[in-house]
């Protein structure tokens, strides 16, 4: 017997070769079907062809495979009999149907000739004429179910063969006179172990009962009593989503999970960026859930994706809502904060009875969402005097809060009834910059509550928060702080009034006495608004900047989103110059991002803090690294 080393579907196999010439032809035929250039020569075993399907170490189906053939009727030629057989509606080309059409090629013609007939001869009635040397379904063979009849000894041999080779799913090819009799008595052998066996001979046998083999595969992949779902944590809100998503994913990764994460920066599989894009929509979520490596999913969920296509999944085990502010009002017929809240509430409504919603108790619109959750609710708050928190924990429910300690400093605490569990000192969480970045203090509270809801132990939450650093490499463009020749530079994506106020609060704390030098430094900002925001929102962004910064430079994104060049910056600068409580000493428009950044950095002095609200954080980071490498006089 000759066959290609790396072939399949019986192509190039030569059987029952008796002469040197036949072996030579068999070798050449096998060589044409191999990619490696290697041909296997084996002893020829006589017997019927049986396929034993073994899944997870157990036999689930046995089929007798009969080679492609016709049976003489005393009236039609072999060629005509093939045509009649191929009219069977169950036969098609390749694997399109349960049976494959019989092909009359040179090998078939030679095989018929060896049986004493020509293709145009009329064989006697009931004469069995083989048209393929092998019994593969792909060459026109048929199958007969023998699952209930197979001898148990033969079954054990097949199961052991699969275990020895180490296959979870294996097709064991037996050649023996009768699979119903012990092969040790009748003779025969296992001639092949297939790592990717076909199922159709078992699910759609030509004769006998179909076997539902897919059930065994599903039972192996998802054993009874284990969850077949990937746990999902979904995070939404107007600001802070990306940082909170990254914090949660970092904590969950520390538990040993392969985390799939989507953010506005891209899709990450086990911490590796696999697609760079705004991936906060349902299509990105589906990509993560389809990845076989992922066993835990953390999704940033944006308003736009919900409006376009929903969530992309049926339920999330944990839903986190951070805040609802006026960003995106006026888009997609959403004109009020309450309408916007109802959109973000979708992830809360997608929490099952055994799931949890994590809600910001300091935001009235978010706190109201608790009545729409089918599962449990954990609140979080930055305020020690929040009355809702007090009522909530008195009822035995959970809340993550900040508590000032008698000796000084802030502690993150889990409150439940009369019990309080200390989680972590705020100043020991790197993302909070010693507690100065209040936005990240809030994000850390939400992340800790979400991880707790997902089953993380307090020690794992504490370790995760302490080991998450807000560097450009771990959270690009999200409150990254770098010092360039005595000037502290903050890179952030703040693009709406609320997020700019939070970033400005951080800058204010950095410029306090003895924080960035003996004297308070100046506050310099480069700001921009997306072009699809309302004119009033652009002006409000400018007014917020005027109350917070000494020098304001207004730029525009490369994508103007339908606006004319200079129109967006004009609206923002109007707001800057109309603010009654302004502290601005100088303001200007520099349209393009790189020149705007240069303008801010070139006038900064040691002790100043510069906030760069950028569209392209990677380019900005490279520019800052280049400046750090220059001598002080050249920077």
PyMOL commands that set and color helices and strands:
alter all, ss='L'
color gray80, all
select helices_A, chain A and resi 20-32+78-86+106-114+137-139+152-165+183-186+200-203+213-221+241-254+282-289+303-309+337-344+346-349+364-372+387-394+426-428+430-432+438-453+458-467+497-510+535-548+567-578+593-603+617-629+632-634
alter helices_A, ss='H'
color red, helices_A
select strands_A, chain A and resi 2-4+39-41+48-55+58-66+69-71+91-92+99-100+128-130+142-145+169-176+188-194+231-236+259-263+266-269+272-276+296-300+318-321+356-360+376-381+398-404+410-416+419-425+480-484+487-492+523-527+551-554+586-589+609-613
alter strands_A, ss='S'
color yellow, strands_A
deselect
rebuild
show_as cartoon
